[in-house]
Amino acid sequence: MKKILLCLLLLVLTVSAFSCGGGTENAPTVVPTEGTSQMPEETILPTQAPSQGATKVPTKVPTQAPTQAPAKPVTYNADALYAASKVQGRVAVYDYLSKRKEDRRGISLDYTASAIQFTATCEGDVTLQVSAFPKGGTSAPYIFMNIYVDGKLMESRKACGFSKETDIVIATGLKRGTHTFLIERQNEAEKGQFYVNSVTLTGTLGKKPANSKLYIEFIGESITTGYGNLYPDDIGDAKAFKTDATSSCYQDGTRAWAYLTAKKLGADYSIVAQQGIGASVGWQPHTMLQTYTQTCYQTGRTQAWNFSRQPDLIVINLGTNDLGVSHSTGKAAVQKGFVDLLKLVRSKNPNAKILWVYGAMDTSGAPVVEAAVKEAGGSSKGFYAYTKLVPNGEGGIGHPVVSAHQKNAGLVAAEIKRLFNF
């Protein structure tokens, strides 16, 4: 029995030895390299399988936001500002000499109600640099301006005296956004030159505002310039400049009939006018026949105007001065002068309707105006007359006051709508 058990035990040990050691004699032996921690290529490190449906969330490393440098103001010169501006009137950029005889360049606002309008995406303060050269001695030591920001009249009687370049802050503390700016001249060209040299703002100038569909040119004399319309005490913030009735502080062309008519019609405009001037004779040594085609005779710009933008309508208000001195020329000569002016204006504006209005100070010359319009060809040639303006002489030196200008603007606007459906 003991022999049987011993044989079984030897059999089991022999089988176990073959099962565990079979094939191992050809297996490669991996010897780790001394001095390296790199695992051999054949070694696979165990990894934990991700749980089913789990989303791998990237680790966020907190960072400090970079500090943004504050925006700096930018100065745009006259050429850049002009390119971005819509203008009213015969406005252009010119080189000129400053008070100290230094070379300067600016946008010149010469004639009554000439203006620039621009937009900017900006914030904070906005500053204009201007230069003024008023004429007229102590009776007219300033040129007055309107300043609008976002459609709101900020200063109605900004006074600019003869000086070196002056900085005018026209807006402060603006919130970041798109803003609109409008600068208008109140006084006529005879009162002196005025330049806008640059604008400084924190931001960028916008695109040039679009032109209105209707464009009107007004040709006139003192009534059209607003001469004396603020006399004797409708001068607002200009009380400190009050002198005599001829002072520029009593004149505001942006409250005169021509400007007001354009506003009622939503029109762009240009005003070519001077106190005392006549079509062919008047109280000035020159006439509208002699100066109409020049850029601005009154400020020394005798070069030819380009007439590049053609008006849809031209409204003339002349005759008071011609007829006031007609004792030396006769009404026949005055009528001929009217006809000659109509022909000259037509030659420069071949497609415009031309309306001659009269009566704001005196109505006795109405027949002469009507006869001249008829002689020039009447409506068949695009010439019309309206001689029913309401006369008024309550302002300076017998000129109309603002309320009369407002009434006549309403009459002229209504007649324009009736005749031309503008």
C-alpha positions in Angstrom: 0.0 0.0 0.0 2.8 2.4 0.9 4.5 1.7 -2.5 1.3 2.6 -4.3 1.0 6.0 -2.6 4.6 6.8 -3.2 4.2 6.2 -7.0 1.1 8.5 -7.2 3.0 11.3 -5.5 6.0 11.1 -7.9 3.5 11.2 -10.8 1.8 14.4 -9.6 5.2 16.2 -9.1 6.4 15.3 -12.6 3.2 16.6 -14.3 3.3 19.9 -12.3 6.9 20.5 -13.3 6.0 20.3 -17.1 2.9 22.6 -16.7 4.7 25.5 -15.1 8.0 25.6 -16.9 7.0 24.7 -20.4 8.3 27.2 -23.2 10.1 29.5 -20.7 13.6 28.6 -21.9 13.2 30.8 -25.0 11.6 33.8 -23.3 13.7 37.0 -23.4 15.2 38.2 -20.2 14.7 42.0 -19.6 17.6 43.6 -17.8 16.9 47.1 -16.5 19.5 49.7 -17.6 21.4 51.2 -14.7 20.8 54.8 -13.9 17.5 55.3 -15.8 14.0 55.4 -14.5 12.6 54.9 -18.0 10.4 51.8 -18.2 11.2 49.3 -20.9 9.1 49.4 -24.0 7.6 46.0 -23.3 6.3 47.2 -20.0 2.6 48.4 -20.0 1.6 50.4 -17.0 -1.9 49.6 -15.8 -4.5 52.5 -16.1 -7.9 52.9 -14.6 -10.7 52.9 -17.1 -12.9 55.9 -17.0 -16.3 55.5 -15.7 -18.9 55.1 -18.4 -20.6 58.5 -19.3 -18.1 60.6 -17.4 -17.1 63.9 -19.0 -13.5 65.0 -18.8 -13.4 68.6 -17.4 -10.3 70.6 -18.2 -8.6 72.1 -15.3 -9.0 76.0 -15.2 -6.0 77.9 -14.2 -7.0 81.3 -12.8 -5.3 84.2 -14.6 -5.3 88.0 -13.9 -7.0 90.1 -16.6 -4.6 92.4 -18.4 -4.9 96.0 -17.5 -6.2 98.0 -20.6 -4.5 101.3 -21.2 -6.9 104.3 -21.2 -7.8 105.6 -24.7 -5.9 108.8 -25.7 -7.4 111.8 -27.4 -6.8 112.1 -31.1 -6.5 115.4 -33.0 -8.0 115.5 -36.5 -6.7 118.3 -38.7 -8.8 120.5 -41.0 -8.5 118.3 -44.0 -9.5 115.1 -42.1 -12.4 117.0 -40.5 -13.6 118.5 -43.8 -13.6 115.1 -45.4 -15.9 113.7 -42.7 -18.2 116.8 -42.6 -21.4 117.7 -44.4 -21.2 121.5 -45.2 -23.7 124.2 -45.7 -22.7 127.1 -47.8 -19.5 127.9 -49.8 -17.3 126.1 -47.3 -13.7 124.9 -48.1 -10.3 124.4 -46.6 -7.7 127.2 -46.9 -4.2 128.0 -45.9 -3.9 131.3 -44.0 -1.7 133.3 -41.7 -2.4 133.4 -38.0 -2.4 136.5 -35.9 1.3 135.9 -35.3 1.9 135.5 -39.1 2.3 131.7 -38.8 1.1 129.4 -41.5 -2.1 127.7 -40.6 -4.8 125.7 -42.4 -8.5 125.6 -41.5 -12.1 125.1 -42.7 -13.4 128.6 -43.5 -17.0 129.4 -42.5 -17.5 132.7 -44.4 -21.1 133.4 -45.4 -24.2 133.7 -43.2 -25.2 130.4 -41.6 -22.3 128.5 -43.2 -21.8 125.3 -41.2 -20.1 122.0 -40.8 -21.8 118.9 -39.4 -19.9 115.7 -38.4 -20.3 112.5 -36.3 -17.8 110.7 -34.1 -17.7 107.5 -32.1 -16.2 108.9 -29.0 -16.3 109.6 -25.3 -15.3 112.3 -22.8 -14.5 115.8 -24.0 -14.5 117.2 -27.6 -12.5 120.3 -28.4 -12.4 122.5 -31.4 -9.4 124.7 -32.3 -10.6 127.9 -34.1 -9.3 131.2 -35.3 -11.4 134.4 -35.7 -10.6 137.6 -37.5 -13.6 139.9 -36.9 -13.9 143.2 -38.6 -15.8 146.4 -37.6 -13.9 147.8 -34.7 -15.7 148.3 -31.4 -19.1 147.9 -33.0 -18.4 144.3 -34.2 -15.5 142.8 -32.2 -16.8 139.2 -32.4 -18.1 136.6 -34.7 -21.0 134.6 -33.1 -21.6 130.8 -33.5 -24.2 128.2 -32.7 -22.9 124.9 -31.3 -25.1 121.8 -31.3 -24.2 118.4 -29.7 -26.5 115.4 -30.4 -29.2 117.9 -31.7 -29.2 120.0 -28.6 -28.2 123.7 -28.8 -25.3 124.0 -26.3 -24.3 127.6 -27.0 -26.5 129.9 -29.0 -24.1 132.9 -29.0 -20.6 131.6 -28.7 -18.5 134.8 -29.2 -15.1 134.4 -31.0 -12.9 137.5 -30.9 -9.7 138.3 -32.7 -7.0 136.2 -31.2 -4.5 133.5 -31.8 -5.8 129.9 -32.1 -8.4 129.3 -29.5 -9.6 126.0 -28.0 -13.3 125.7 -27.5 -14.6 122.7 -25.5 -17.9 121.9 -27.2 -18.7 118.8 -25.1 -17.7 117.3 -21.8 -18.2 113.9 -20.2 -19.8 112.2 -23.2 -20.6 108.5 -22.8 -19.0 106.1 -25.3 -21.2 106.1 -28.4 -21.9 107.8 -31.7 -22.4 111.6 -31.3 -23.3 114.4 -33.8 -21.9 117.9 -33.8 -23.0 121.0 -35.7 -21.2 124.3 -35.9 -23.0 127.3 -37.5 -21.9 130.8 -38.2 -24.4 133.5 -37.3 -22.9 136.6 -38.8 -22.4 137.6 -42.5 -19.0 137.4 -44.3 -18.5 141.2 -44.0 -18.0 140.7 -40.2 -14.7 138.8 -40.8 -13.1 135.4 -41.4 -13.6 132.4 -39.1 -11.7 129.1 -39.3 -12.0 125.6 -37.7 -8.5 124.3 -37.6 -9.0 120.9 -35.9 -11.1 118.8 -33.6 -9.7 116.7 -30.7 -11.7 113.8 -29.3 -11.2 110.3 -27.7 -12.5 108.2 -30.6 -12.8 108.2 -34.3 -14.6 110.5 -36.8 -17.6 108.9 -38.5 -18.7 108.8 -42.1 -19.8 112.1 -43.8 -23.5 112.7 -43.1 -25.7 112.3 -46.2 -27.0 115.3 -48.2 -30.7 116.1 -48.1 -32.8 115.5 -51.1 -33.5 119.2 -51.6 -30.8 121.9 -52.0 -31.6 125.6 -52.1 -29.3 128.5 -52.7 -30.4 131.9 -51.3 -29.0 135.2 -52.8 -29.7 138.4 -50.8 -28.7 141.5 -48.9 -29.0 142.7 -45.3 -32.5 141.1 -44.7 -31.2 137.7 -45.7 -28.2 138.0 -43.4 -30.4 138.8 -40.4 -29.0 142.3 -40.1 -30.5 143.9 -36.9 -33.0 141.1 -36.3 -32.0 140.9 -32.6 -32.3 144.6 -32.0 -32.9 146.1 -29.4 -32.7 143.4 -26.7 -33.2 139.9 -28.3 -29.5 139.1 -28.0 -29.5 136.3 -25.4 -26.1 135.5 -24.0 -24.5 138.4 -25.9 -25.7 141.2 -23.6 -22.1 141.9 -22.6 -21.4 142.9 -26.2 -24.3 145.3 -26.6 -23.2 148.5 -28.3 -25.1 150.1 -31.3 -27.5 148.7 -33.8 -24.8 147.9 -36.3 -23.0 145.5 -34.0 -22.6 141.9 -34.9 -24.3 141.0 -31.6 -27.6 142.1 -33.2 -27.3 139.9 -36.2 -28.1 136.2 -36.4 -28.6 134.7 -39.9 -29.7 131.4 -38.3 -32.9 133.3 -37.2 -33.5 135.0 -40.5 -36.0 134.0 -43.2 -33.6 132.2 -45.6 -32.2 129.8 -43.0 -35.6 129.3 -41.5 -37.2 128.5 -44.9 -34.6 125.8 -45.5 -35.3 124.3 -42.1 -39.0 124.2 -42.8 -38.4 122.3 -46.0 -35.7 120.0 -44.6 -33.3 121.3 -47.2 -29.6 121.8 -47.5 -28.7 125.4 -48.3 -26.1 128.0 -49.3 -26.5 131.7 -48.5 -24.7 134.3 -50.6 -25.6 137.6 -49.1 -24.2 141.0 -47.8 -25.7 144.0 -46.2 -26.1 147.0 -48.5 -25.5 145.1 -51.8 -27.8 145.4 -54.8 -28.2 143.4 -58.0 -26.7 146.1 -60.1 -26.5 149.1 -57.8 -26.6 149.6 -54.0 -24.8 151.0 -51.0 -21.7 148.9 -51.5 -19.0 149.7 -54.1 -19.6 146.3 -55.7 -22.8 144.5 -56.8 -24.1 141.0 -56.9 -23.6 140.9 -60.6 -19.9 141.5 -60.1 -19.3 139.1 -57.1 -21.8 136.2 -57.4 -19.5 133.9 -59.3 -16.6 134.6 -56.9 -16.1 132.3 -53.9 -16.6 135.0 -51.3 -15.6 138.5 -52.3 -16.3 139.9 -48.8 -13.4 137.9 -47.3 -11.0 138.3 -50.2 -11.7 135.0 -51.9 -12.1 136.4 -55.4 -11.3 133.1 -57.1 -14.2 131.6 -59.1 -16.6 129.4 -57.2 -16.9 125.8 -58.6 -20.7 125.4 -58.6 -20.1 121.6 -58.3 -23.2 121.0 -56.3 -26.2 122.2 -58.3 -29.2 123.6 -56.4 -32.7 122.4 -57.1 -34.0 125.9 -56.4 -32.5 129.4 -56.1 -34.3 132.1 -54.1 -33.3 135.7 -54.7 -34.2 138.5 -52.3 -32.6 141.7 -53.7 -34.0 145.0 -54.8 -34.4 147.1 -51.6 -31.0 148.6 -52.1 -31.2 149.0 -55.9 -34.5 150.8 -55.6 -33.3 152.8 -52.6 -30.7 154.5 -54.8 -32.8 154.4 -58.0 -33.0 158.2 -58.1 -29.5 158.1 -59.6 -30.1 155.3 -62.0 -33.9 155.1 -62.8 -36.2 152.1 -62.4 -35.6 151.0 -66.0 -31.9 150.5 -65.2 -32.8 148.7 -62.0 -35.1 146.3 -64.0 -32.4 145.7 -66.5 -30.0 144.8 -63.6 -32.5 142.3 -62.3 -32.8 140.7 -65.7 -29.0 140.5 -66.1 -28.7 138.9 -62.7 -31.3 136.3 -63.5 -29.5 135.4 -66.7 -26.1 135.2 -64.9 -27.6 132.9 -62.2 -29.2 130.7 -64.8 -25.9 130.4 -66.7 -24.2 128.8 -63.6 -27.3 126.8 -62.6 -28.9 125.6 -65.8 -31.5 123.2 -64.3 -32.6 125.1 -61.2 -35.9 126.8 -60.6 -35.4 130.5 -59.7 -37.8 132.4 -57.5 -37.4 136.1 -56.7 -39.1 137.1 -53.5 -39.7 140.7 -52.3 -41.4 142.9 -49.7 -39.8 142.3 -46.3 -39.0 146.0 -45.8 -40.8 147.8 -48.6 -43.4 146.7 -51.2 -43.2 149.6 -53.6 -40.6 147.8 -55.8 -42.8 144.7 -56.4 -43.9 145.8 -60.0 -40.2 146.1 -61.0 -39.4 142.6 -59.7 -42.4 141.1 -61.5 -41.6 142.9 -64.7 -38.0 141.7 -64.7 -39.1 138.1 -64.1 -41.5 138.3 -67.0 -38.9 139.9 -69.3 -36.4 137.1 -68.5 -38.9 134.5 -69.7 -41.2 133.9 -66.8 -42.2 130.3 -65.8 -41.5 129.0 -69.2 -37.9 129.6 -68.5 -38.0 128.6 -64.9 -38.3 132.1 -63.4 -40.9 133.0 -60.8 -41.8 136.0 -58.6 -43.4 136.2 -55.2 -43.8 139.8 -53.9 -46.1 139.3 -50.9 -43.6 139.2 -48.0 -44.8 141.0 -44.9 -42.8 144.3 -44.3 -41.3 145.0 -40.9 -38.9 147.6 -39.7 -38.8 147.1 -35.9 -35.3 145.8 -35.8 -31.9 147.6 -36.1 -31.8 150.4 -38.7 -35.3 149.7 -39.8 -34.8 145.9 -40.5 -37.2 143.1 -39.7 -37.1 141.4 -36.2 -37.0 137.7 -35.7 -40.8 137.3 -35.5 -41.2 138.9 -38.9 -38.5 136.6 -40.3 -40.4 133.6 -39.0 -43.6 134.8 -40.6 -41.9 135.4 -44.0 -40.2 132.0 -43.8 -43.6 130.4 -43.5 -44.9 132.3 -46.5 -41.9 131.5 -48.7 -41.9 127.8 -47.8 -45.6 127.6 -48.6 -45.1 129.2 -52.0 -42.2 126.9 -52.8 -44.4 123.9 -52.0 -47.2 125.3 -54.1 -45.1 126.0 -57.1 -42.7 123.1 -57.1 -44.1 120.4 -54.9 -40.9 120.2 -52.9 
